[in-house]
Amino acid sequence: MPHSQITEAVDAIDCLSGVEVLSESEHYQDRGKWAVKVNLHPDGLADHPNVPEETIWYILLQETYPAGSIGICPADQEENTITATFPHQRLNSSTIDECPWRTGDICVARYGHTLNQVGAVAEPTEPDERLCWHMERALEWLQAASKGELREPDDPFEVPFFNTISSSGPTIAFNESQAGLDTWNGEYGQWGTVELRHIPTSENTYATHNFERDDEVVHDSDWGGYVGENSTDRLTAAWVLLEEIPISFPWETPECWGELDSLLSGTAVEAHELRASIQPVLEDESHKIVLLGFPIPQVVDGESEIIHWKPIEIPSFEDPQDLPGSHRRNSRGRELAERFRDSDERIQWLESDNWSHDQLTRRGHMNEWFFDCQIVLIGAGALGSAVAENLVRAGCRYLTVIDPDDVEIGNLARHTLSLADIGQGKATALSDRLESIAPYAQVTGIDEAFAPNTPMPAYLSEADVIVDCTASDAVRHALASLSWEDPVVFHSAAMGRRANRLYCFSAYERTFPYEEYDDAFDLWRLREHVEWDETADAVPERIGCWHPASVIRTDRVMMWAGQVTRVLDNAPTVTLQNPEFLVLETGSEECSWEVSQPDPPFENVITWNSSDQEETVQLPLKCVESMKVRCEKDHPNETGGIAAGSTREGRPALVVNAKDPPRDSIHSPTRFLRGTEEVEEWLRDARESIGLKYFGEWHYHPEQRPAVSEKDRDAMNEIAADRDYNCPHPLLFIMGEDESGHCSIAVYQFHRNSEYERLEQVEQSEQITELLKEGMDV
């Protein structure tokens, strides 16, 4: 017995006008379906020779109903049934295993271009409502079929179904686009030969190559590298171009040679003459294939846009010597023999598919500006390999990949290559993979380091787009040393060390604008260094290997690769603008992965100048926050620590780390003596790993204004005179409080000759102002 939801649905359709349930649900276990026999008799049918007033159908429900597909097929071996094939119906023939329904499942639930619907149609999900919805549309389908209204003008055009059910021959891939339609002008009614190249796929596929007539190329299929380089076998086939689809009323393709002969009778192509002509070309081939081509539009009643090819495999040709009188095996004899071919002999139609670039990218492609661009991608690592795959899948055809490294087993944790590629050069292995993804792709791998080269190789001088995914400053310097005759789109993309950020720099110039890039990235580079030093989330490559490896998951790499592709998709807008620097950021592994544009680093600062304005120093919000937290913790005792930062030519000195006091420091309400435990080691590591310099000290004077004390002067004078600190002009940042409890910070600079001065505050961000107003939370 069917489950209750199927029973409920069948009971519901039995109440519909125009639907009569004729049988209980019957289970076909080998097909995993329940079948219900119904009589459909809608009102408003027009007189049609192939649509009776009442028709018998089978509704096919999956065992998972209401989930799963629903089939509606004409009954077989019934007097009142539909045996013809209509538009929006699968080939309507008897099934091989003698089940009670035919194969002509009608289309009522897919995209609603039929039945006067536009766009995807959402159907109900409740058991009784869903099947009723399908049956109501089946009644509408019958009404439209009887009136010849299943194909309305401007509906998407649908190639009719050819009977390939019993075919065991190969699938033929062809490459036809709207741009190539003109190459076929003047060839209608003509025939010629075409080379088929075997492609190593699981379904035994051959791809068309050059179409020729009278030893001249009529049409070049223009494939990418994979089709040409991986073909293991080749066939010679024949082609013939018809002026229209070989189809009979209402929407039926020929299933036997007699039907095809009849359809072509009176046209420029006579079927028996064609078979006789191509026999000498095909008789020694393992597969004797002729491709029937015809123009098709994109919409019903629209202009023709591409040539569609439907292949036929001919098991054997008729022998003239088998005819009465034993005719000779010449052109006349072959034609006579083919005239006597059994008209009921079934045509062995083969599957075919259009693998053209514009057809394969219809599900989603990049801006068409990229399609014919010569793209050079430098860096075939984790990010580069994912970006390259995105580019090819999105329609890019001409790509050169440059990388000097070989594929190692450790790469595979976040790379698009596989075990089979270990030991190969990353660039060539990746190029092979990319060409296997898309038949239109022409990808070249160069297993070399990118470096200046004059004169430039053609792949570089002819490039339209250069994508850098190396995160290498050497590569960017190399790009800056080269010059192109015409502007090039440059795009440099790199992940942060923990992959929580993506940095994208785009420009349209004749040479890579390194100074603009470096200026935009400078503070972000410093922030990355500081964060890496604070977290140090690297691990050894493997146990027993000292070499560190960053901990970045492949899903993050893929996410950022998608963002790089999106930025590249908008690259044409860069041609009208100045270079663009974009930073995208997401949370930690535990947080939401929502991508956003972060605020610039070290933007919220306090700025001080010396009296002669030769010295400028900045203290960012993050340091003020960490100082304040430490002061609140140690209150009412004095506290402090080391201030370290970065000096950059032409920019203020920037404090990036106000460290907590060492563990051996001495604290009291009136005294602070900063300890020395691990200070020397930290300063050395900070200098060597991230380029930070010792700037001086910071102190907290509880419940006092930030004035320098005599003890402070003595300590800072000692530091200025101590050459081990290598800081003849140390700074002292003092955090204090006024009578209202607001915090403030003063900065003093000391000199090796024992003089000192208080620096003048010239700027303070609103965020820091609000933070200091809050006072100490003690």
Residue pairs with C-beta under 8 A, 6 or more apart in sequence:
1 7
2 10
2 25
2 27
2 34
5 65
5 66
5 127
6 25
6 34
6 61
6 65
6 127
7 25
8 127
8 128
9 61
9 65
9 66
9 127
9 128
9 130
9 131
9 132
10 21
10 25
10 36
10 131
11 128
12 127
12 128
12 129
12 131
12 132
13 19
13 21
13 38
13 59
13 131
13 132
13 135
14 20
14 21
16 132
16 135
16 136
17 43
18 40
18 41
18 42
18 43
18 139
19 38
19 39
19 40
19 135
19 139
20 38
20 39
20 40
20 41
21 36
21 37
21 38
22 37
22 38
22 39
22 56
23 36
23 37
24 36
25 34
25 35
25 36
25 61
26 34
26 35
26 36
26 37
27 33
27 34
27 35
28 34
28 35
28 99
31 60
31 99
32 62
32 63
33 60
33 61
33 62
33 63
33 71
34 60
34 61
34 62
34 63
34 65
35 58
35 59
35 60
35 61
35 100
35 101
36 58
36 59
36 61
37 56
37 57
37 58
37 75
37 100
38 56
38 57
38 58
38 59
38 135
39 54
39 55
39 56
39 57
39 80
40 54
40 55
40 56
40 57
40 135
40 138
40 139
40 142
41 53
41 54
41 55
42 139
42 140
42 142
42 143
44 143
45 51
45 53
45 142
45 143
45 146
46 143
46 146
46 147
46 148
47 146
48 145
48 146
48 147
48 148
50 82
50 83
50 84
50 86
50 145
50 250
51 82
51 142
51 145
51 146
52 80
52 81
52 82
54 80
55 74
55 75
55 80
55 81
55 82
55 142
56 74
56 75
56 78
56 80
56 81
57 72
57 73
57 74
57 75
57 81
57 101
57 138
58 71
58 72
58 73
58 74
58 75
58 100
58 101
59 70
59 71
59 72
59 131
59 134
59 135
60 70
60 71
60 72
60 73
60 101
60 105
61 68
61 70
61 131
62 68
62 69
62 70
65 127
66 125
66 126
66 127
66 130
66 131
70 109
70 130
70 131
70 134
71 105
72 105
72 106
72 108
72 134
72 135
72 138
73 101
73 102
73 103
73 104
73 105
73 106
74 81
74 82
74 83
74 92
74 101
74 102
74 104
75 81
75 100
75 101
75 102
76 94
76 95
76 99
76 100
76 101
76 102
77 100
81 102
82 92
82 104
83 92
83 102
84 92
84 250
84 251
84 252
85 91
85 92
85 104
85 160
85 161
85 250
85 251
85 252
85 253
86 92
86 104
86 106
86 145
86 150
86 250
86 251
87 114
87 150
87 151
87 158
87 160
87 250
87 251
88 106
88 107
88 114
88 141
88 150
88 158
89 104
89 105
89 106
89 107
89 251
90 103
90 104
90 105
90 106
90 161
91 103
91 104
91 161
91 162
91 163
91 165
91 253
92 102
92 103
92 104
93 102
93 103
93 104
93 163
93 165
93 255
94 102
94 103
95 101
95 102
95 103
96 165
96 166
103 165
106 138
106 141
107 114
107 141
108 114
108 115
108 134
108 137
108 138
108 140
108 141
109 121
109 123
109 134
109 137
111 119
111 120
111 121
111 156
112 118
112 119
112 120
112 121
113 155
113 156
114 141
114 144
114 150
114 155
115 137
115 140
115 141
115 144
116 152
123 130
123 133
123 134
124 130
124 132
124 133
141 150
144 150
145 250
148 250
150 251
151 251
151 300
152 300
153 299
153 300
153 301
154 299
154 300
154 301
154 302
155 299
155 300
156 298
156 299
156 300
157 296
157 297
157 298
157 299
157 300
157 302
159 245
159 296
159 308
160 245
160 247
160 251
160 252
160 253
161 253
162 253
162 310
162 349
163 253
163 255
163 346
163 347
163 349
164 349
164 350
164 351
166 346
166 348
167 313
167 348
167 349
167 350
167 351
169 204
169 287
169 289
169 311
169 313
169 348
169 350
170 198
170 204
170 205
170 206
170 287
170 289
170 350
171 203
171 204
171 205
171 206
171 350
171 351
171 352
171 353
172 196
172 205
172 206
172 207
172 208
172 289
172 291
172 309
172 311
172 350
172 351
172 352
172 353
173 199
173 205
173 206
173 207
173 208
173 352
173 353
173 354
173 355
173 439
174 207
174 208
174 221
174 291
174 309
174 352
174 353
174 354
174 355
174 356
175 207
175 208
175 221
175 222
175 223
175 354
175 355
175 356
175 357
175 439
175 440
176 306
176 307
176 308
176 309
176 354
176 356
177 306
177 356
177 357
177 358
177 359
178 305
178 306
178 358
179 358
180 219
180 306
180 307
180 356
181 295
181 304
181 305
181 306
181 307
183 218
183 219
184 218
184 219
184 241
184 293
184 295
184 307
187 213
187 218
187 241
188 241
188 242
188 243
188 268
189 241
189 242
189 243
189 267
189 268
189 269
190 213
190 240
190 241
191 213
191 238
191 239
191 240
191 241
191 269
191 274
191 277
191 278
192 211
192 212
192 213
192 214
192 218
192 238
192 239
193 211
193 212
193 213
193 236
193 237
193 238
193 239
193 281
194 208
194 209
194 210
194 211
194 212
194 236
194 237
194 238
194 239
194 291
195 208
195 209
195 210
195 234
195 235
195 236
195 237
196 206
196 207
196 208
196 209
196 234
196 235
196 236
196 237
196 289
197 206
197 207
197 209
197 227
197 228
197 231
197 233
197 234
198 204
198 205
198 206
198 231
198 232
198 233
198 234
198 235
199 205
199 206
199 207
199 226
199 227
199 230
199 231
200 230
200 232
206 235
206 287
207 221
207 223
207 227
207 231
207 355
207 439
208 221
208 291
208 309
209 220
209 221
209 223
210 217
210 219
210 220
210 221
211 217
211 218
211 219
211 220
211 221
211 239
212 218
221 227
223 439
223 440
224 397
224 435
224 438
224 439
224 440
224 441
224 442
224 443
225 431
225 435
225 441
225 442
225 443
226 435
226 436
226 438
226 439
226 441
227 439
229 435
230 436
235 285
235 286
235 287
235 289
236 281
236 282
236 285
237 282
237 285
237 287
237 289
237 290
237 291
237 311
238 278
238 281
238 282
238 289
238 290
238 291
239 290
239 291
239 293
239 309
240 269
240 274
240 290
240 291
240 292
240 293
241 293
241 294
241 307
242 264
242 267
242 269
242 292
242 293
242 294
243 267
243 268
243 294
243 295
244 294
244 295
245 253
245 294
245 296
246 253
246 254
246 260
246 263
246 264
246 292
246 294
247 253
247 263
248 254
248 259
248 263
253 349
254 260
254 262
254 263
254 347
255 346
255 347
256 343
256 344
256 345
256 346
256 347
257 271
257 341
257 342
257 343
257 344
257 345
257 347
258 343
258 344
260 271
260 347
261 271
261 272
261 343
264 270
264 271
271 338
272 335
272 338
272 339
272 341
273 335
273 338
274 290
275 290
275 314
275 317
275 318
275 334
275 338
275 341
276 331
276 334
276 335
276 337
276 338
277 331
278 290
279 317
279 334
282 288
282 289
282 290
282 314
282 317
283 317
287 313
288 313
288 314
288 315
288 316
288 317
289 311
289 312
289 313
289 314
289 350
290 311
290 312
290 314
291 309
291 310
291 311
291 312
291 352
292 309
292 310
292 311
292 312
293 307
293 308
293 309
293 310
294 307
294 308
294 310
295 304
295 305
295 306
295 307
295 308
296 304
296 305
296 306
296 307
296 308
297 303
297 304
297 305
298 305
306 354
306 356
308 352
308 354
309 352
310 349
310 350
310 352
311 349
311 350
311 352
312 347
312 348
312 349
312 350
313 348
313 350
314 348
315 348
317 334
317 337
317 338
318 334
318 337
318 338
318 340
318 341
319 329
319 337
320 326
320 327
320 328
320 329
320 330
320 333
320 334
320 336
320 337
321 327
321 328
321 329
321 333
322 337
323 333
323 336
323 337
323 340
327 333
327 336
327 337
355 439
355 440
356 440
357 371
357 395
357 397
357 440
360 438
360 439
360 440
361 394
361 395
364 394
365 371
365 394
365 395
366 391
366 394
366 395
366 396
366 565
366 568
366 569
367 569
367 570
367 571
367 572
368 395
369 571
369 572
370 391
370 394
370 395
370 396
370 465
370 568
370 569
370 571
371 395
371 396
371 397
372 397
372 398
373 396
373 398
373 464
373 465
374 398
374 400
374 459
374 462
374 463
374 464
374 465
375 391
375 396
375 398
375 399
375 400
375 463
375 464
375 465
375 466
375 467
376 399
376 400
376 402
376 459
376 460
376 463
376 465
376 466
376 467
377 384
377 387
377 388
377 391
377 399
377 400
377 401
377 402
377 467
377 469
378 384
378 402
378 403
378 450
378 466
378 467
378 468
378 469
378 470
378 475
379 402
379 403
379 468
379 469
379 470
379 471
379 472
379 475
380 388
380 401
380 402
380 403
380 405
380 426
380 427
380 430
380 445
381 403
381 405
381 411
381 415
381 426
381 469
381 470
382 411
382 414
382 415
382 552
382 554
382 557
383 469
383 471
383 493
383 494
383 495
383 557
383 560
383 561
383 564
384 401
384 403
384 467
384 469
384 470
385 415
385 416
385 417
385 426
385 430
386 416
386 557
386 558
386 561
387 467
387 469
387 493
387 561
387 564
387 565
388 399
388 401
388 416
388 430
388 434
388 443
389 416
389 433
389 434
389 437
389 561
390 561
390 562
390 564
390 565
391 399
391 565
391 568
392 399
392 434
392 437
392 438
392 441
392 443
393 437
393 438
394 565
394 569
396 441
397 440
397 441
397 442
398 442
399 431
399 434
399 441
399 442
399 443
399 444
400 443
400 444
400 445
400 446
400 459
400 460
400 463
401 427
401 430
401 431
401 434
401 443
401 444
401 445
401 446
402 427
402 446
402 448
402 450
403 425
403 426
403 427
403 430
403 446
403 447
404 425
404 447
404 448
404 449
405 425
405 426
406 423
406 424
406 425
406 426
406 447
407 415
407 417
407 421
407 422
407 423
407 424
407 425
407 426
407 429
408 422
409 419
409 422
410 541
410 542
410 549
411 417
411 426
412 418
412 419
413 554
414 552
414 553
414 554
414 557
415 554
416 430
416 433
417 426
417 429
417 430
417 433
421 429
421 433
425 445
425 447
426 445
426 447
427 445
427 446
427 447
427 448
428 445
428 446
428 447
429 445
430 443
430 445
431 443
431 444
431 445
432 445
434 441
434 443
435 441
435 442
435 443
444 459
446 459
450 470
450 475
450 478
451 478
452 478
452 481
452 482
453 460
454 482
455 461
456 482
460 466
460 482
461 484
461 485
463 484
463 488
464 488
464 489
465 488
465 489
465 491
465 568
465 571
466 479
466 488
466 489
466 490
466 491
466 512
467 491
467 492
467 493
467 564
467 568
468 475
468 476
468 479
468 490
468 491
468 492
468 493
469 493
469 494
469 564
470 494
471 494
471 495
476 492
476 512
476 514
476 517
477 514
479 490
479 511
479 512
479 514
480 511
480 512
480 513
480 514
481 511
482 511
482 512
483 510
483 511
484 510
484 511
485 510
486 510
487 508
487 509
487 510
487 575
488 508
488 509
488 510
489 506
489 507
489 508
489 571
489 574
489 575
490 505
490 506
490 507
490 508
490 509
490 512
490 513
491 504
491 505
491 506
491 564
491 567
491 568
491 571
492 503
492 504
492 505
492 506
492 512
492 517
493 502
493 503
493 504
493 505
493 560
493 564
493 567
494 502
494 503
495 501
495 502
495 503
495 552
495 556
495 557
495 560
496 502
496 503
496 528
496 531
497 528
497 531
497 532
497 550
498 531
498 532
498 535
498 537
498 550
498 551
498 552
499 550
499 552
499 553
499 556
499 557
499 560
500 585
500 586
500 587
500 588
501 524
501 528
501 583
501 584
501 585
501 586
501 598
502 560
502 563
502 564
502 583
502 584
502 585
503 521
503 524
503 581
503 582
503 583
504 563
504 564
504 567
504 580
504 581
504 582
504 583
504 584
505 517
505 520
505 521
505 579
505 580
505 581
505 582
506 567
506 571
506 574
506 579
506 580
506 582
507 513
507 516
507 517
507 574
507 579
507 580
508 574
508 575
509 579
513 579
516 579
517 579
517 581
520 579
520 581
521 581
522 648
522 651
523 600
523 601
523 602
524 583
524 600
524 601
526 601
526 602
526 646
526 654
526 656
526 690
527 601
527 602
527 656
529 689
529 690
529 691
529 692
530 656
530 657
530 690
530 692
532 690
533 685
533 686
533 689
533 690
537 550
537 551
538 548
538 549
538 550
538 551
539 548
539 549
539 551
540 546
540 547
540 548
540 549
541 547
541 548
541 549
553 589
559 586
559 593
559 595
560 584
563 584
563 595
567 582
574 580
582 597
583 597
583 598
584 595
584 596
584 597
584 598
585 595
585 596
585 597
585 598
586 592
586 593
586 594
586 595
586 596
587 593
587 594
602 618
602 620
602 654
602 656
603 620
603 765
604 620
604 621
604 765
604 766
604 767
604 768
605 618
605 619
605 620
605 621
605 654
605 763
605 764
605 765
605 768
606 618
606 619
606 624
606 745
606 761
606 763
606 764
606 765
606 768
607 616
607 617
607 618
607 652
607 761
607 762
607 763
607 764
608 616
608 617
608 618
608 747
608 759
608 760
608 761
608 762
609 615
609 616
609 759
609 760
609 762
610 616
610 749
610 757
610 759
610 760
611 757
611 760
615 653
615 729
615 749
615 759
616 652
616 653
617 652
617 653
617 654
617 655
617 695
617 731
617 747
617 759
618 652
618 653
618 654
618 655
619 655
619 658
619 733
619 745
619 747
620 654
620 655
620 656
621 765
621 767
621 768
621 771
623 643
623 655
623 656
623 657
623 658
624 745
624 768
624 771
624 772
625 771
626 658
626 660
627 658
627 698
627 700
627 733
627 735
628 735
628 743
628 771
628 772
628 776
630 639
630 641
630 660
630 661
630 700
631 639
631 700
631 702
631 735
631 776
632 776
632 777
632 778
633 639
634 661
634 667
634 700
635 702
635 776
635 778
636 669
636 702
636 703
636 778
637 667
637 668
637 669
637 672
637 702
638 667
638 668
638 669
638 670
638 671
638 672
638 699
638 700
638 701
638 702
639 661
639 665
639 667
639 672
639 699
639 700
640 661
640 665
640 672
640 674
640 697
640 698
640 699
640 700
641 658
641 659
641 660
641 661
641 662
641 674
641 697
641 698
642 657
642 658
642 659
642 674
642 679
642 682
642 683
642 694
642 696
642 697
642 698
643 655
643 657
643 658
643 659
643 694
643 695
643 696
643 697
643 698
643 731
643 733
644 655
644 656
644 657
644 659
644 683
644 686
644 692
644 693
644 694
644 695
645 653
645 654
645 655
645 656
645 657
645 692
645 693
645 695
646 653
646 654
646 656
646 691
646 692
646 693
647 653
647 654
647 693
648 654
653 695
655 695
655 733
656 692
657 686
657 692
658 698
658 733
659 682
661 667
661 672
661 674
661 675
662 674
662 675
662 676
662 677
662 678
662 679
663 675
663 677
664 675
664 676
664 677
665 672
665 673
665 674
665 675
666 672
666 673
666 675
669 702
671 711
672 699
672 700
674 697
674 715
683 694
686 692
687 693
687 694
693 727
694 725
694 726
694 727
694 730
695 727
695 730
695 731
696 716
696 719
696 727
696 730
696 731
696 732
696 733
696 750
697 715
697 716
697 719
697 730
697 731
697 732
697 733
698 732
698 733
698 734
698 735
699 712
699 732
699 733
699 734
699 735
700 734
700 735
700 736
701 707
701 709
701 734
701 735
701 736
702 737
702 776
703 737
704 736
704 737
705 736
705 737
705 738
705 744
706 734
706 735
706 736
706 744
706 745
706 746
707 734
707 736
707 746
708 732
708 734
708 746
708 748
708 756
708 758
712 732
712 734
712 748
713 750
713 756
716 730
716 732
716 748
716 750
716 756
717 750
717 754
719 725
719 727
719 730
719 750
720 727
720 728
720 729
720 730
720 750
720 751
720 752
720 754
721 752
728 751
728 752
729 749
729 750
729 751
729 752
730 749
730 750
731 747
731 748
731 749
731 750
731 759
732 747
732 748
732 749
732 750
733 745
733 746
733 747
734 745
734 746
734 747
734 748
735 743
735 744
735 745
736 743
736 744
736 745
736 746
737 743
737 744
737 775
737 776
738 744
740 775
741 775
741 776
742 772
742 773
742 775
743 771
743 772
743 773
743 774
743 775
743 776
744 772
745 772
746 758
746 761
747 758
747 759
747 761
748 756
748 757
748 758
748 759
749 756
749 757
749 759
750 756
